[in-house]
Amino acid sequence: MEPYSNSSSEEFELDPVFLNSRREACVIFGVWFLCMIWAVPVSYMMGYGREIVPGNVPTVFGMPTWIFWGIVCPWLVADVITTWLCFRFIKNDDLGVAPEELAQAGDAGNETATDESVAKEGV
């Protein structure tokens, strides 16, 4: 007997909130990984093993080239992609009602019912 069988009676459907969260996490991890694959080798190749004369460091916008191309560029790309993800890709899922809200709504409903019954009895 298998403890984890795939019989049709035991199939289940994954929650859409979980599926969206997993999809979004995979995309975010992918963006991070691509930026890391760019930043580490570029920074290494442009920053080490080169003869640089002090006072004559190649720069882009006043920064050493390895910092601009290896650090600033991937950060800017990641910022643009993250902004797009936040406003266009990530979905706002309905999480339902919190138990505290249900309890408060139930208490508020009882109070109004009590107030109405008191008002009717008083008339």
Rosetta silent file (secondary structure, phi, psi, omega in degrees, C-alpha in Angstrom):
SEQUENCE: MEPYSNSSSEEFELDPVFLNSRREACVIFGVWFLCMIWAVPVSYMMGYGREIVPGNVPTVFGMPTWIFWGIVCPWLVADVITTWLCFRFIKNDDLGVAPEELAQAGDAGNETATDESVAKEGV
SCORE:     score description
SCORE:     0.000 S_00000001
   1 L     0.000  127.542 -179.141    0.000    0.000    0.000 S_00000001
   2 L   -89.217  132.333 -179.586    1.441    3.369   -1.047 S_00000001
   3 L   -70.016  -28.449 -178.188    1.086    6.209    1.477 S_00000001
   4 L  -120.043   77.033 -179.796    0.903    8.840   -1.286 S_00000001
   5 L   -89.700  156.188 -179.608   -1.255    7.414   -4.027 S_00000001
   6 L  -105.087   43.347  179.561   -2.598    9.446   -6.910 S_00000001
   7 L   -72.545  155.395 -176.520   -6.072    7.969   -6.964 S_00000001
   8 H   -65.815  -25.093 -179.581   -8.866   10.119   -8.308 S_00000001
   9 H   -73.598  -19.630 -177.568  -10.644   10.119   -4.936 S_00000001
  10 H  -105.925    6.951  179.865   -7.664   11.855   -3.281 S_00000001
  11 L   -70.091  148.876  178.972   -6.986   14.529   -5.896 S_00000001
  12 L  -139.862  161.524 -179.963   -7.145   18.105   -4.714 S_00000001
  13 L  -107.226  132.450  179.025   -6.984   21.518   -6.266 S_00000001
  14 L   -72.689  145.146 -179.719   -4.311   23.985   -5.221 S_00000001
  15 L   -64.820  135.592  178.943   -5.500   27.313   -3.879 S_00000001
  16 H   -59.984  -31.853  177.275   -5.286   30.131   -6.473 S_00000001
  17 H   -63.674  -42.559  177.245   -3.578   32.363   -3.880 S_00000001
  18 H   -63.633  -44.465 -179.106   -0.840   29.738   -3.501 S_00000001
  19 H   -62.618  -43.415  177.906   -0.476   29.359   -7.270 S_00000001
  20 H   -65.063  -42.057  179.955   -0.180   33.116   -7.784 S_00000001
  21 H   -63.878  -41.205  179.631    2.293   33.456   -4.917 S_00000001
  22 H   -66.047  -42.266  178.692    4.429   30.621   -6.254 S_00000001
  23 H   -61.999  -45.582 -179.574    4.413   32.081   -9.780 S_00000001
  24 H   -65.480  -40.250  178.882    5.364   35.533   -8.487 S_00000001
  25 H   -64.533  -39.956  178.849    8.131   34.120   -6.267 S_00000001
  26 H   -64.737  -40.608  178.840    9.603   32.168   -9.199 S_00000001
  27 H   -66.340  -44.536 -179.752    9.654   35.287  -11.386 S_00000001
  28 H   -63.622  -42.714  177.410   11.240   37.408   -8.641 S_00000001
  29 H   -63.504  -39.849  178.646   13.876   34.737   -7.984 S_00000001
  30 H   -61.544  -43.036  178.001   14.555   34.518  -11.734 S_00000001
  31 H   -63.330  -44.977  178.586   15.102   38.283  -11.979 S_00000001
  32 H   -60.423  -44.530 -177.609   17.431   38.193   -8.968 S_00000001
  33 H   -63.782  -43.248  178.250   19.366   35.261  -10.422 S_00000001
  34 H   -62.631  -41.536  177.903   19.802   36.949  -13.824 S_00000001
  35 H   -65.499  -36.954  177.609   21.041   40.141  -12.165 S_00000001
  36 H   -67.308  -41.885  178.885   23.488   38.119  -10.051 S_00000001
  37 H   -62.060  -30.623  177.048   24.740   36.255  -13.119 S_00000001
  38 H   -79.131  -48.273 -169.974   25.390   39.654  -14.714 S_00000001
  39 H   -66.985  -44.903 -174.114   26.807   41.511  -11.682 S_00000001
  40 H   -66.263  -53.671 -179.161   29.358   39.014  -10.379 S_00000001
  41 H   -66.489  -39.043 -179.565   31.249   38.194  -13.598 S_00000001
  42 H   -65.413  -44.945  178.555   31.129   41.745  -14.978 S_00000001
  43 H   -61.601  -41.080 -179.820   32.366   43.223  -11.701 S_00000001
  44 H   -66.409  -49.277 -176.312   35.123   40.629  -11.514 S_00000001
  45 H   -66.957  -33.733 -178.166   36.270   40.966  -15.131 S_00000001
  46 H   -90.159  -17.199 -175.577   36.212   44.759  -15.107 S_00000001
  47 H  -102.828  -24.262 -177.706   37.537   45.228  -11.574 S_00000001
  48 L  -117.505  154.325  174.479   40.369   42.680  -11.236 S_00000001
  49 L    74.220   18.469  179.123   43.396   41.821  -13.324 S_00000001
  50 L  -118.374  141.829  175.526   43.635   45.188  -15.038 S_00000001
  51 L   -81.681  108.719  179.768   46.480   47.612  -14.868 S_00000001
  52 L  -117.098  125.068  178.496   44.902   50.812  -13.585 S_00000001
  53 L   -84.894  125.115  177.965   47.037   53.854  -13.022 S_00000001
  54 L   -56.607  135.017 -177.288   45.915   55.789   -9.942 S_00000001
  55 L    91.050  -10.874  179.418   44.436   59.069  -11.065 S_00000001
  56 L  -131.038   50.557 -179.010   43.573   57.615  -14.481 S_00000001
  57 L   -85.602  127.406  178.067   40.698   55.269  -13.622 S_00000001
  58 L   -65.169  132.263 -175.578   38.207   54.796  -16.465 S_00000001
  59 E  -128.717  158.482  170.867   34.838   56.154  -15.366 S_00000001
  60 E  -130.557  119.491 -176.301   31.227   56.353  -16.469 S_00000001
  61 L    54.010   36.337  176.907   29.268   59.251  -14.924 S_00000001
  62 L    81.571    1.918  178.595   32.125   59.715  -12.436 S_00000001
  63 E  -109.458  148.264  173.873   32.060   56.096  -11.202 S_00000001
  64 E   -55.772  145.713 -174.215   34.624   53.424  -12.018 S_00000001
  65 H   -58.473  -38.191 -177.858   33.440   51.408  -15.013 S_00000001
  66 H   -66.592  -32.386  177.421   33.186   48.137  -13.077 S_00000001
  67 H   -71.179  -43.539 -178.979   30.859   49.738  -10.516 S_00000001
  68 H   -64.385  -52.842 -175.688   28.630   51.284  -13.182 S_00000001
  69 H   -78.274  -26.929 -177.171   28.339   48.217  -15.431 S_00000001
  70 H   -94.830  -25.178 -176.612   28.541   45.580  -12.691 S_00000001
  71 H  -117.690  -55.391 -174.223   26.466   47.149   -9.905 S_00000001
  72 H   -65.589  -45.895 -178.441   24.482   50.194  -11.023 S_00000001
  73 H   -59.231  -52.468  178.497   23.215   48.741  -14.313 S_00000001
  74 H   -61.990  -33.810  177.977   21.757   45.522  -12.837 S_00000001
  75 H   -64.937  -43.770  178.900   20.219   47.519   -9.977 S_00000001
  76 H   -64.270  -42.382  177.587   18.494   49.885  -12.385 S_00000001
  77 H   -62.668  -44.228  178.832   17.247   46.980  -14.500 S_00000001
  78 H   -63.006  -38.045  177.810   16.011   45.188  -11.365 S_00000001
  79 H   -63.751  -43.618  179.386   14.239   48.388  -10.224 S_00000001
  80 H   -64.430  -46.259 -179.710   12.439   48.751  -13.551 S_00000001
  81 H   -64.918  -40.347  179.052   11.422   45.085  -13.611 S_00000001
  82 H   -63.947  -41.428  177.544   10.313   45.213   -9.968 S_00000001
  83 H   -62.274  -44.092  177.792    8.166   48.281  -10.615 S_00000001
  84 H   -62.045  -43.255  179.223    6.551   46.550  -13.585 S_00000001
  85 H   -59.436  -44.098 -176.723    5.980   43.414  -11.489 S_00000001
  86 H   -64.456  -41.144 -173.628    4.340   45.400   -8.697 S_00000001
  87 H   -94.681  -19.133 -174.663    1.932   47.334  -10.897 S_00000001
  88 H  -122.942  -29.832 -169.581    1.217   44.889  -13.732 S_00000001
  89 H  -101.508  -44.988 -176.002    2.135   41.300  -12.851 S_00000001
  90 L   -74.114  132.919 -177.327    1.379   40.647   -9.187 S_00000001
  91 L   -97.685  145.426  175.938   -2.289   39.961   -8.510 S_00000001
  92 L   -92.980  100.557 -176.292   -4.254   41.180   -5.533 S_00000001
  93 L   -87.346  147.158  175.663   -5.952   38.011   -4.323 S_00000001
  94 L   -78.519  120.832 -177.911   -8.991   37.906   -2.071 S_00000001
  95 L   -96.214    1.144 -179.367   -7.912   36.317    1.195 S_00000001
  96 L    87.392 -164.652 -177.963  -11.402   36.144    2.637 S_00000001
  97 L  -106.171  134.764  178.555  -12.543   37.572    5.951 S_00000001
  98 L   -69.734  147.750  179.327  -10.398   37.326    9.054 S_00000001
  99 H   -58.018  -33.417  178.710  -11.932   35.515   12.040 S_00000001
 100 H   -64.892  -38.537  178.822  -11.616   38.702   14.106 S_00000001
 101 H   -67.404  -38.369  177.099  -13.686   40.594   11.552 S_00000001
 102 H   -63.379  -42.269 -179.915  -16.343   37.881   11.615 S_00000001
 103 H   -64.603  -41.956  178.746  -16.461   38.044   15.413 S_00000001
 104 H   -65.969  -40.136  178.622  -16.759   41.835   15.352 S_00000001
 105 H   -65.960  -37.905  177.798  -19.457   41.679   12.697 S_00000001
 106 H   -65.864  -41.834  178.015  -21.319   39.082   14.765 S_00000001
 107 H   -65.467  -42.436 -179.864  -21.082   41.226   17.897 S_00000001
 108 H   -65.400  -37.755  178.261  -22.213   44.314   16.011 S_00000001
 109 H   -65.443  -39.036  178.629  -25.127   42.342   14.551 S_00000001
 110 H   -67.648  -39.082 -179.940  -26.218   41.188   18.014 S_00000001
 111 H   -65.096  -42.613 -179.131  -26.030   44.705   19.413 S_00000001
 112 H   -68.761  -36.828  178.295  -28.201   46.136   16.648 S_00000001
 113 H   -65.180  -40.967  178.967  -30.686   43.299   17.015 S_00000001
 114 H   -65.043  -43.828  179.088  -30.829   43.920   20.746 S_00000001
 115 H   -61.426  -40.565  179.755  -31.262   47.657   20.244 S_00000001
 116 H   -67.379  -40.792 -179.533  -34.082   47.047   17.747 S_00000001
 117 H   -67.754  -36.443  177.429  -35.854   44.616   20.062 S_00000001
 118 H   -65.918  -41.229 -179.291  -35.555   47.074   22.967 S_00000001
 119 H   -64.529  -40.344  179.899  -36.938   49.855   20.797 S_00000001
 120 H   -67.585  -39.498 -179.395  -39.892   47.683   19.725 S_00000001
 121 H   -68.386  -34.880 -178.378  -40.620   46.642   23.310 S_00000001
 122 H   -72.665  -20.184 -177.175  -40.463   50.230   24.488 S_00000001
 123 L   -87.709    0.000    0.000  -43.045   51.388   21.911 S_00000001
